[in-house]
Amino acid sequence: MNVGMNIKRMVPSAPPGWPKWCSVYHTWQNARVPDVQILPFNLAKHTPYLPWFSLERNQQFSTSNPVLDTAHHLLELALKTDDELKAAYKLHAFCREKKISPDFLIYVLAPIFQRCDPALCAWNCNAKYVLPSYHNTNLVFEQRYDFQRQRWKQLVQDAASAWTTIAERWAVIRIPGLMDRDSEEYNIYCNHVRALSEKHERLEYERLKRKFEG
């Protein structure tokens, strides 16, 4: 399901038995999930195409496009002050990662996503995994409607545990592709790239000059 295309239509009234968002959010708050760190791009240290940074190994890692999209989402969320939206996003991403059927999204999270641009929580419809490696739970929720409805608190707690581990192990670098094009940091990066290109052209010119005039 491409949630980015359908989120505006996902606002049906929840059938009896599903939790209210206030209860879900209270459970999430009690877990005290830390934010994933956002690191500035360092011209001397960072590769400009890899936003995920391992805090344990002190290095950037290549990953799949859906996980790259998640890094972009987190950067967008970092600019917002809506903590409920951030919690809903992380719950949604966990459900997507664990192949949990969309009932929880439709009946609990969708009304919260009405506050945002649908693209904020969109991945390719074929995306299977959207989170960086964390390996702290093997939970796979059953697809049965009643199972999700009755055990929603476990779902929220496991999602909080997963995101806590991610925040401990990973950070997101604001690479050039994810920078605001009007920002000073993007201007600095462009000037750096331009200077490197000019240096390369000058060296190539001098090499050719020596070759044909020497």
N, C-alpha and C positions, 0 to 999 in steps of 0.2 A: 504494500500500500504506500503510495506516495502521499504522505501526510501533508506536505506542503501544498498540494493541489486540493485536498479535501477537508482540511481542518475547519474551514469556515462553515461547512455543512454538518460537522460532527457535534451537534449540540442538542441531541434528544434528551428528554427527561429520563433520569436514571430509574429503572424499575426498583421495586422495594428490595431492600437488603444491601444495596450498594452504599459504601461510606460517603459521607459528605466530605467535600474538599477540606473543610476546616479541621476535620479529624485526621485526614491524611497529612495535612501540612503540620499539624501539631506533633504527630509521630516523627515526621522528618526533622522538625526543629529540635526535638529531644535528642536526636542522634548527633547534633552539632557537627555537621559535615563541613569540613574546611573547603574554601575555594581553591580551584586549581590556579597555581601561580601563573601570571602573565609576565614574561620576560621581554625586555627591549632587545631589538636586534643589534648585535655587536658585529661591526664590519670586520674586525680582526679575528673573530672566533667562530662566527656562525655561517653555515651554508644557507644561501637565500631561498632554498626550496623545501626545507624540512622543518615544519613548525613544532613537532613533538620532541621534547628534550627530556632525556632520562636523568633524573636527579641522582640516581644510584650510580650510574656509569659516567655521568658528566659528559654526555655526548648526545647529538641529534640522531634520530632514527627515521629511516624511510618506512612508510606504511601505506595502506590502501587508500583509495580516494574517499570512501565513506568516513574513515577515521580522520582524514584531512578536513573533510567537511565539518566534523565535530570540533576540531580545533578552531575553525572559522566561527562556528556557532558560539563557542565559549568566549571568543574575543568580542563578539557582538553583545553577548550577555553581560560581559564585564563593564560595558558602557551604560548598562541599565541599573536602576535602583530598585527594580521590582523583584524582591527576593522570592515571592511566590512563583513568579514566572520562571526563575532560575531553578527552583525545586521541581516544578512541573517538567521542565526540559530534561533534567537529569533522570527523573523517574521514567520519562518517555524513552530516553536513550537506553536505559537499562532494560526496559521491556522489549525494545527492538533487538538489543544484543542477545537476550535470552529467548527470543522467538515466542514471547508471550502474545497470545491473541489480542486483537485490538479492543476488547471490551473495556479494559481498565482505562485506556485512552479515551474511548468514546464517552463513557459514563462519568468519568472522574476528572480527567485532565483537559479535555477539549474546551470546556468553558474558560479555563485559564488562558489557553492559547488564543482566545479571541482578542486578547490585548496586544498581540504582536503581529508582525509581518509573517505570513505563512512560511516564507522562505527560511526563516530563522530555524525552524525545526525540520527541514526537509533533507532527505537523503534520496539517492537514486532508488527507484522502486525495487531494484534487484539487490540492493545492499543487504549483506548478511550480518556483517560485524561492523559496529560503529564506535567501539571503545578501544583505547590502547590496552595492551596486555596488563592484566592485574592478578589473575589467578588466585582469587581468595574464596571463590564459591563455585560449586558445580550445580547450583540450583537451576532446574529447568521446570518451569511451571507447567502444569497440565493445561490443556486447552479447554477443559470443561468450564462452562460458565459458572456453575456453583462453586467450583474450587477457587477460582480467582476472587469471587465475591466474598467468600467466607474467610479467606486467608490473605486479605489485602494487607494486613499489618505486617505479616512476614515479608511480603513483596517489598513494602516500603523500607523495612529494616535491612533487607539484603541489598537493596539499591543504595541505601545510605552507606553500608559497609563497603560496597564496591567503589563508590565515589570517594570515600575516605582513603582507601588504598591508592586509587588513581592520583589523588592530590598529594599523597606522600611520595609517590614514585615518579610522577610526571609533572612537567610544566609545559606551557605553550609559549613559543617564541613568536613575537609579532614580526614575522618575516615580511619582506617587501610586498609580496602578493596579497598580504592581509592588512597592509597599512592603509590609512586614509590618504588618498592621492593629494589632498591639499595640506597634509601635515608637514611640519619641519623635518621630521625624521625621514619621510619619504624623499624630500628634496635633498637631504644630505646623502641618502643612498644613491639617488640618480646622479648627483655630482661626482660621487666616488666612482660609479660605473663609467661615467663619461671620461673621467681622468684616466682610468685604466685603459679605456679604448684609445684615447689620444696617445698614451704612452706606447701602446702596442703598435699603433700606426707609425709613430715616429721611429721606433726601433726597426720596423719593417722597411721604412723608407731609407734609413741609413744603411741597412743590410744590402738593399738593392743598389743603392748608390755606390757602395764599395765594390759590388760585384761588376757593375757595368762601367765604372769609371776607374777602377783600380787596375 
